[in-house]
Amino acid sequence: AGGALAVDRGEFARRITALINNHSQIQVVREEVTSIPLGQPAIIASGPLTSAALSEWLKQLFGEEYFYFYDAVAPIVTGESLDYSKVFLASRYGKGEAEYLNCPLNEMKYHEFWENLVSAETHQSHVGEVEQHFFEGCMPIEVLARRGKDTLRYGALKPVGLLDPITGKRPYAVIQLRAENKEKTLYNLVGFQTNLRWGEQARVFRQLPGLEAAEFVRYGVMHRNTFINTPQLLLPSLQWKGAENLFFAGQLIGVEGYVESAAAGLVAGKNIVRWKEGKRPLIFPEETAIGALLSHIISAEIRQFQPMNINFGLFPPLKRRNTSKFERNREISARALAIMADFLSNERN
């Protein structure tokens, strides 16, 4: 897929299905599971379209506030792709630490953005159903914008409590970016959950000050995607904190992507065996792809938890900064392979 890593979904699914069906130690039973006996060791990996009955059981198990039926996420961009000369670091009214990057808009720029936003092309989906489920909490930003030109200025783009250090005045509107990880290599566009087509997101949002060259590691989406609040509920071993015999994996824990879901299943599978044998769990180093992704979803902000796929922004930064993004990513990859080789060698010994 151009310069991006892509997976042939059909072939990937066929190969994994064949491996499972033909494995001498796996018995495949094709019937609906509506609950799991709590005393029985099990891995639950029911995916983003978990059945209504099993979803209800999980809600009863965890509490409804830790179980989500819809995935409403805002875009995430890399920190290194931002123009820091056009944004400023501040929190509203100067309270606490300055936690947000702020992109100030004057009146003309705001109205240009509004016009582009309300006229942008959206995905064809069950938006009405999503709106009904979320009410006002996670409405697509383009839907809110259509309610009136100033709606966003009293919502996600409200400028109250912020002063632009260049002008010394309160901006007409402000887009806030929140760090997505502790290294602050990734930033979330706060309140920008959206149903715009991905190409439209890039076109419209790159017109904002500081985001002209923004690199998107995840575009905003709104769709049905059942997942649990992993940082609240799971240990790094992917065990439920409430019962050590119950493990979770796949998209249900908030990883996105076919390879990522399979990798999470591998970790859960390894760890449930180790748990039964009385061994310590297998926790992959953060410098590896599996370790970086699982570390992120386990340690993410509980109140803001959203699914994530693997990307270079999740890896711990290199000690030596390269000017070339290509060289930096190549070094991160080489480091990951070397650390993984050492890790597996030590585990075998």
N, C-alpha and C positions, 0 to 999 in steps of 0.2 A: 504494500500500500504506500507507494512513494518511498519516502524516507522513514516511515513509521513501521514498527513491528506489528504484524497482523496475524490473525489466526483464522484458518479455514474452519469455520464453526462446524460444518457438517462432518468433515473428515476427523476433526478433533473429537467430536462426540462419538463417532463410529468406533474409533480406536479405543477410547476409554471404555465404552460399552462392551466391546469385544474382550478386552482384558478382564473386565469384571465377570462377564458371563462364562469365560473359559477358565477362570481360576479354580484350581482344585479345592481351595479352602474357603471359597465364597459360595453361599447358597442364595440365589436371587429369589425373593418372594414378591410377586407383583399383586399387592393389595393395599388398600388405604390404611394408614396408621393414624389413629385419631388421638392417641395418648401413649405415654411411655411409663411403665412401672418404675417408680422412683428408686427402688432398690436395685434395679438391673443396670449394669454398665451399658451405655449406649452413646452413639454419636448422632446428633440431629443435624442434618444438612438438607433441609427440605426446600431450600431455594427461595427465590423472590416471589413465587406464586404459591406459597404454602396454602393448603386447603383450609376451608372455613373451619372445619372441625378441629384440626390440629392447631390452627391459629388461636381458636378460643381456649384450647388447653394451655397453650403457651402464655396467653394473657392471664389466665388464672394462676399460672405458675409464677410469673414475674411481677404481675401487676400491670395494668393497662398502660401506665405512663412510660413503661420501658419497652413497649412493643409498638412498632409503627407499620402502618399499612401503605403509606405513600412516601415516596422519596422526593422531597422538594429541596433541591440544592442550588446554590448560587455558583457561578463560575469561580475557578481558582487560577491565579496567574503566578508566574515565578517572580520573586523579588528582584532578581537581577535584570529583568526586562522592563522594570519601571523607570521612569524619568524622575529622579528624586529632586530635581531642581524645580519641579512643578507641584510637588506634594509637600505636606508638612506633618510632623508627628505631634499628636496632641490627643488628650481626652477632653470630653465636654466639661466646661467650667474649671478645667485644670485639676479635676479631682483624681487623686491617686497617680499612678504612673501613666505616662503617655503611651497608650496601648494601640492607638489606631494611626494609620497613615490616612491623611485627608486630602482629597482632590477637590479644590474649590472651583466653583462655577460662577461666572457673572451672569447677569440676566439674559444676555444674548446667547451665551453658550448653553445655558439651561434650556431655553426654548428650542434651540437647534436640536439638542439631545432629545427633548420631548417629542418633537416632530418625527425624528428618525425612529424613536422607540415605538410610537403608536402605529406607524406605517410599516414596520418590519414584518416579515413573513414568519408565521408560527408553524409548529408541528401540528398535524391533524391528530387530535387525541380527545380523550374524554375529559376535556377541561372542566365542563360543568360538574362532573362527578368529583373531580379534584377540588374544585372551589367549594362544593357542598361539604366535603370532608374537612377541609382546613379552615373554613369560614374566613376570618380576616388574618389568621396567624401566618399563613405561608402563601398568600395569593401571588400569582405571577406578577412581576413588576409592570409588565405591559398592560395587564388587566387593570391594575390600580391606576396607571397613567391615563387610561381612557376615561376615567371618571371625572377628569378635569385637569387643566394645565398645572394647577398648584397642588394637586393631591400629594405628589411625591415630596414636595417641599415641607409638608407637614407629616411626612412619614419617614421612609428610609433615607431621604436626602435632606432632612431638616438640618439647618445650619446653626441652630441655637447652641450657645455655650462654646462656640469656636470662633477664633480670630485668625484671619490669614496674616501670617507674620510679614508678608510682603506689603500688603496694603494697610495693615493695622485695623482692618474693619471686618465685620462679620460677612462672610460670603453670601451670595444670593441662594446658593444651594451647595451641598457637600456630599461627595461619595466617600464613604469610609471603607478602608481595607483593613481587615483583621488578620493577624498572623495565624496561619493554619498549623504551624508546628513550632516547637521551641527554638529551632535554629533560625526561624524567620526567613526561610528560603521560599515559602509559599504564602500567598495572601488570598483571602476570600473577599469577594465583593459583597459587603454586608447588605442584606435585604434584596439582593438581585436574583432570587430564585425566578426562573423564567421558563417559558415554553417556546422561546424563539428557536428557529433553526440555527444550527451551530455556525454556519457561515454568516448569518445575520448577527449573531452575538459578537463575532469577531469584528464585523464591519461597524456595528453601532457602538460597542463599548470601546473600541480603539479610537473613537473620536473624542473621548474624555481626556482631560488634562492629566498627563503623566502615564496614560495607558496607550499612547500612540503606537508603541512597539510591543505591547503586552504579549507574552507567550502564555497561551492557555494550556494548562495541564489537565484541566477538566472543565467542560462546558456545563452550564446550568441545565438541569432536567427536571421534569415533573412527570412521574409515572408511578404506576402501582409497583411497589418493590418492598415486600415484607422483610423487615430486618429488626434485630434487637439492639438495645443500647449496650454494646459490648464493653465499653470502659466501666460501666456501672456493674455489669453482671458477670464478666468472665475474668479468669486468671490468665497470665501469659501462656499457660499450657493449653488454653482454650477449654478449661474446665469451668463449669458453673460454680460460682462462689457458694451457692446454697446447697450443693450436693456434689461431692468430688467424683462420683461415678458417672456424671452426666457431662458429655463433651458436645461442643457445637462447632460447625465448620461451614464453608461455602459462603454464598452470598447472604445467607441468613445472618452472619456475624458482621456484615458490612464491608466485605471485600468485593470489588467490582472486577469483572473479567473472567474469562474461562480458565486461563492459566493460574490466576490468583486464587480462584475458587478451588481448583484441583490441589494447589499447593497447601491451602488451609486444611483441606481434607487429609492430605499426607501428614501434616503436623498433628492433627487430632488423632489420626489412626496410630501413628507412632506412640503418642503419649498415652492413649488408653491402654495399649499393651504394656508400656512401661509402668503405668499405674497399677495394673493387675499384678505385675511382677515385683512390685515394691521398689522400683527404681525412680530416681529423680526425673522430672520431665525434661524433654528436649526443647531448649529455648535457643533459637538460632540468633547469631550475632546481628546487631543492628546494621552492620556494614554490608550484610547480604540482602538480596531482594526480599526473600521471605521474612527475614528478621526485621527489616526496615518497615515493611507493610504491617506486620502483626504488632510491632512495637507502637506504630502510629495508632492503630485502632484500639489498642488496649489502653493507651495513655492519653487519648484525645479528650477534649473538653466534654464532660458528660452532658451538659445542657445544650451543646451545639453539635453533637455527634452526627456525622453524615458518612455514608459509604465512600470508599476511596479505592482507586486502583494504584498499581505500582508506578512510580515515576521518580526521576532523578532527584526531585526536590525533597523526597522522604529520607534519602541517605544522609548520614552525618557528613558535614562538609570536609573537604580535604584540608590538611594543615597548610599546604602550599596552594595558593590561588593561581590558577592559570587564566590568561586573558582569553584563550580560545575555549568556547563552550564545548566544542567537539573533543578537544584534548582533555578537558576536565571530566567529561562524561566517560571518556575512554579510561582514564585513571581510576574513576570510581568503579567501573566495571572490572578492571584488572584487580583492584583491591578486593572487591567482593569475591571474585573467583579464588584468590589466594587465601583469604580468610575462611571461605567455605571449605576449601581443601584441607586446611589445618584443623578446622572444627570437626569435620567428618573423620579425619585420621585419628584425632584424640578420642572421639566417641568409640571408634572401633577398638582402640587400645584400652 
